[in-house]
Amino acid sequence: MAFEFGTIDPGGDLPDAEFDVFEPLDGLSAEALVSTAAYSASMNAANTCRTLIAASLLHEQREEEYLLRRSDIHSGQARSVDDLLDKTAQVVSGADPYEQFGPNGFEQATAELGAALTITAAEARDLIRTGDAMRYRLPLTGTTLACGRIDLRRFMIALKRTDFVDEATMPIVDAALAEAILARDPMSTTRFTALVDQIVHRHAPDAVKRRNDQAERDRGINIRPDRHQPGQSRITGHFPHTDAAALNAQLTAMAKGAHVTDPRTLPQRRADALLALAHGRQTLDCRCADCTPPPAEQNLDTPEPAEPADAATPDPEPTPVAVPAVTDTAATEPDDNAPVSEPTGDCTCTCTSCRAPRPTYHIVGNLTTLVGLDNEPGMLDGHGLIDAHTMRRLFADAVHTFITTGVRTDPADADARAAAAASTYVPSKKLQALVRAGELCCTFPGCNQPVWTVDLDHTHPYDHRHPDRGGKTLQHNLKPLCRFHHRIKTFSRWRDSQDEYLAVWFEAPTGHTYLGNPYTGRDLFASLKTQPPDHPARQRLTDERDHRTDTHRRQQAEWDTNNPPPF
């Protein structure tokens, strides 16, 4: 199955020399400018799709021409047994038996695309491979790119995340992915990646294992000078996502272990934490005024006494270093149950006694998977889905928090303690875990900030003076928002709403409405889905529907009784 576009003549009349391409947009309103930007993005996706198809078709034509030319020169048949043995020896030694026929079709198409689009040969090769995959591996997903439902970045996510799916299973994965894309509103790349990974876990679990094995083999780290900033170097590396999450949590914990008056920014402290780990230290030295000794005072007006010219300079004595002779392994290993001193804003102690907080990262999974009843994937916050085996291995040393959806009725009538908690501003730890586990990232459209690092915002604002009048601290009134979008929502003209199914809607100042969470953790974990509370009106309609169904079944049964076969 191949996906093709209709042919359209790209030729057209060029604008006049006096024509200003920006003038038609200069007088538009903000609403029209936003609509124009969205339309242009969808057209850009369609044009990108045409470019990929053109690259793939060019490769096919050049490959056909190359094979035809090679067959004209040589039929491929060996003239003798010695000729056959000679060609076999060339293949075994790694030599290309067709090198004498010049560049093949792939190389010719690469050169032509590179010249036409002014891109490198590597970029041209990737363009051809992507176009071929779109036409033959992901044709249905390619249609969503053609109609502007996704862009090239999201299509590349789908392509890379399905790279290890075998050819027999690929049509099923492609159909499920296209159906999921068309059934939902556009979403951020974090949510889209989770959507693709869930489909791959469901239909091609063997591909997940092969991908994890490949990630384990491809691990590595490179340190090289920065080409654009003199005096700096860049560190790039590849790790399995579980190891990367542990390292990231360790750096963050060490960076936050310094006192709040430390003059360094959090990124600077994380960089210093990495250097501290390289030197074998598990803590980061604080640089606040209380922890850094003041420089020694020097009186510049008083000259230092001159030494005699014939005075001999004594050799410096070696500084004694105390090396403790520890034979008890318990003394060298940290005690997990020992209390950890948390640094505070008022630094009154030396930094050698301060200990960084324990590195923490969050994993969400089904209890049935944890006890081995199924193999559903889990969610590693900030890194995506992980397979069941990896999740169970990480859960073995983790602190467990069991999350339940709780009472689905009004807490004022159901539970007095829940009603009291709903009147407080700060949600409980259980409620925070429930809200964060139900989402994957910040709920603002397009944002990818991990959900366990953002704020929890009240959709209906909480009234600090009169808590009974404002928005309640309940699951259906809380949503994750990063600090930037939290301030945008609070102090600008953006409006938000949240329905009984926990879908979060945002209305821009221009009047455009966006769904912030088209794909959530509740789609990954069915036990987190909530049902709206019962209502007399809904119950009446349900009773009427049940009555019609029972009447139809009774009439059908009476007709079957009065009209036995043969008819």
Residue pairs with C-beta under 8 A, 6 or more apart in sequence:
1 136
1 139
1 171
2 135
2 136
2 139
3 53
3 134
3 135
3 139
3 140
3 142
3 143
3 146
4 53
4 135
5 49
5 50
5 53
5 146
15 21
25 33
25 36
28 36
30 509
30 510
31 510
31 511
31 512
34 508
34 510
34 512
35 512
41 148
41 151
42 147
42 148
43 148
44 151
45 145
45 146
45 148
45 150
45 151
45 152
46 145
46 146
46 147
46 148
48 145
48 151
48 152
49 134
49 142
49 145
49 146
51 127
51 131
52 127
52 130
52 131
52 134
53 131
53 134
53 135
54 131
55 109
55 113
55 124
55 127
55 128
55 130
55 131
56 128
56 131
56 132
56 134
56 135
57 131
58 109
58 112
58 113
58 128
59 105
59 106
59 109
59 128
59 131
59 132
60 105
61 105
61 109
62 105
62 106
62 108
62 109
62 112
63 104
63 105
63 106
63 109
64 105
65 105
66 101
66 103
66 104
66 105
66 108
67 105
69 101
70 98
70 101
73 101
74 101
78 84
78 87
87 97
90 97
91 97
98 104
103 111
106 125
106 128
109 124
109 128
110 121
110 124
110 125
110 128
111 121
111 124
113 119
113 124
113 127
113 128
114 120
114 121
114 123
114 124
117 124
117 127
119 127
130 155
130 156
130 159
133 159
134 141
134 142
134 145
134 155
134 159
135 142
137 159
137 162
137 170
137 174
138 155
138 158
138 159
138 162
138 170
138 174
138 177
139 174
140 174
140 175
140 177
140 178
141 150
141 155
141 158
141 174
141 177
141 178
141 181
142 155
143 178
144 150
144 155
144 178
144 181
144 182
145 151
145 152
145 155
149 181
149 182
149 186
150 158
150 181
150 186
150 192
153 189
154 189
154 192
157 189
157 192
157 193
157 196
158 177
158 192
158 196
161 193
161 196
161 197
161 200
162 170
162 173
162 174
162 177
162 196
162 200
162 204
162 207
163 211
164 204
164 207
164 208
164 210
164 211
164 214
165 173
165 200
165 203
165 204
165 207
166 204
166 206
166 207
169 203
169 204
169 207
172 203
173 199
173 200
173 203
173 204
176 199
176 202
176 203
177 195
177 196
177 199
180 195
180 199
181 195
184 195
184 518
184 519
185 514
185 515
185 518
186 445
186 518
187 195
187 517
187 518
187 519
188 441
188 445
188 446
188 447
188 448
189 448
190 384
190 440
190 441
190 448
191 440
191 441
191 517
191 518
191 519
191 520
192 519
193 384
194 379
194 384
194 385
194 440
194 519
194 524
195 519
195 523
197 377
197 384
197 385
198 377
198 385
198 523
198 524
200 207
200 208
201 208
201 376
201 377
201 385
201 387
205 375
205 387
208 377
208 387
209 387
212 240
212 387
212 390
215 238
215 240
215 241
216 240
218 238
219 237
219 238
219 239
219 240
219 243
220 237
220 238
221 235
221 236
221 237
221 238
222 235
222 236
222 237
223 233
223 234
223 235
224 233
224 234
225 232
225 233
225 234
226 232
226 233
226 234
239 247
241 380
241 383
241 384
241 386
242 380
242 383
242 386
242 390
242 394
244 383
245 361
245 380
245 381
245 382
245 383
246 359
246 361
248 361
248 382
249 359
249 360
249 361
250 273
250 277
250 359
251 270
251 273
251 274
251 277
252 270
252 359
253 356
253 357
253 358
253 359
253 360
254 269
254 270
254 273
254 276
254 277
254 282
254 283
254 284
254 356
255 266
255 269
255 270
255 272
255 273
255 284
256 266
256 269
256 356
256 357
257 283
257 284
257 286
257 343
257 354
257 355
257 356
257 357
258 264
258 269
258 284
258 285
258 286
258 287
258 288
258 343
258 354
259 286
259 288
259 290
259 291
259 343
259 344
259 345
259 347
259 354
260 345
261 288
261 289
261 290
261 345
261 347
262 269
262 286
262 287
262 288
263 287
263 288
264 272
264 287
269 284
272 284
273 284
276 282
276 283
276 284
276 285
282 356
283 351
283 354
283 355
283 356
284 356
285 291
285 351
286 292
286 343
286 347
286 351
286 354
288 347
290 347
290 348
291 347
291 350
291 351
326 332
340 355
340 357
340 358
341 353
341 354
341 355
342 357
343 354
361 380
361 381
361 382
361 452
362 380
362 381
362 436
362 452
363 378
363 379
363 380
363 381
363 386
363 391
363 394
363 395
363 398
364 378
364 379
364 381
364 437
364 521
364 524
364 525
365 376
365 377
365 378
365 379
365 388
365 391
365 395
365 525
366 374
366 376
366 378
366 525
366 527
367 402
368 374
368 376
369 375
369 376
369 378
369 388
369 391
369 392
370 391
370 392
370 395
372 392
374 388
375 387
375 388
375 389
376 388
376 525
377 385
377 386
377 387
377 388
377 391
377 524
378 385
378 386
378 388
378 390
378 391
379 385
379 386
379 440
379 521
379 524
380 386
381 450
381 451
381 452
382 450
382 452
382 453
385 524
386 394
401 429
401 430
401 433
403 430
403 433
403 434
403 437
403 528
404 434
405 434
405 475
405 527
405 528
405 529
405 530
406 418
406 434
406 475
407 414
407 415
407 418
408 530
408 531
408 532
408 533
409 533
409 534
410 533
411 418
411 419
411 421
411 422
411 474
412 419
412 422
421 427
421 428
421 431
421 473
422 472
422 473
422 474
423 467
423 468
423 472
423 473
424 467
424 473
425 462
425 464
425 467
425 473
426 473
427 435
427 456
427 473
427 478
431 473
431 474
431 475
431 478
432 456
434 475
434 528
435 456
435 475
435 478
435 479
435 480
436 451
436 452
436 456
436 480
437 521
437 525
437 528
438 475
438 502
438 520
438 521
438 522
438 528
439 451
439 479
439 480
439 517
439 520
439 521
440 451
440 519
440 520
440 521
441 447
441 448
441 449
441 450
441 451
441 454
441 480
442 448
442 449
442 451
442 454
442 480
442 481
442 482
442 485
443 479
443 480
443 481
443 504
443 516
443 517
444 481
444 482
444 485
444 488
444 489
444 506
444 516
445 506
445 514
445 515
445 516
447 482
447 485
449 482
451 480
451 521
453 482
454 480
454 481
454 482
454 483
454 486
455 480
455 481
455 482
455 483
455 486
456 478
456 479
456 480
456 481
457 478
457 479
457 480
457 481
457 486
457 489
457 490
458 470
458 471
458 473
458 477
458 478
459 471
459 477
459 478
459 479
459 496
459 497
459 498
459 504
460 470
460 471
460 472
460 477
461 470
461 471
462 470
462 471
462 473
463 469
463 470
463 471
464 470
471 477
475 502
475 530
476 498
476 500
476 502
476 530
477 498
479 496
479 498
479 502
479 504
479 516
479 517
481 489
488 494
489 496
489 506
492 509
493 509
494 506
494 507
494 508
494 509
495 506
495 507
496 504
496 505
496 506
496 507
496 516
497 504
497 505
497 507
498 504
498 505
499 505
500 530
500 532
500 533
501 530
501 532
502 517
502 520
502 522
502 530
503 515
503 517
504 515
504 516
504 517
505 513
505 514
505 515
505 516
506 513
506 514
506 516
507 513
507 514
508 514
521 528
522 528
522 529
522 530
532 538
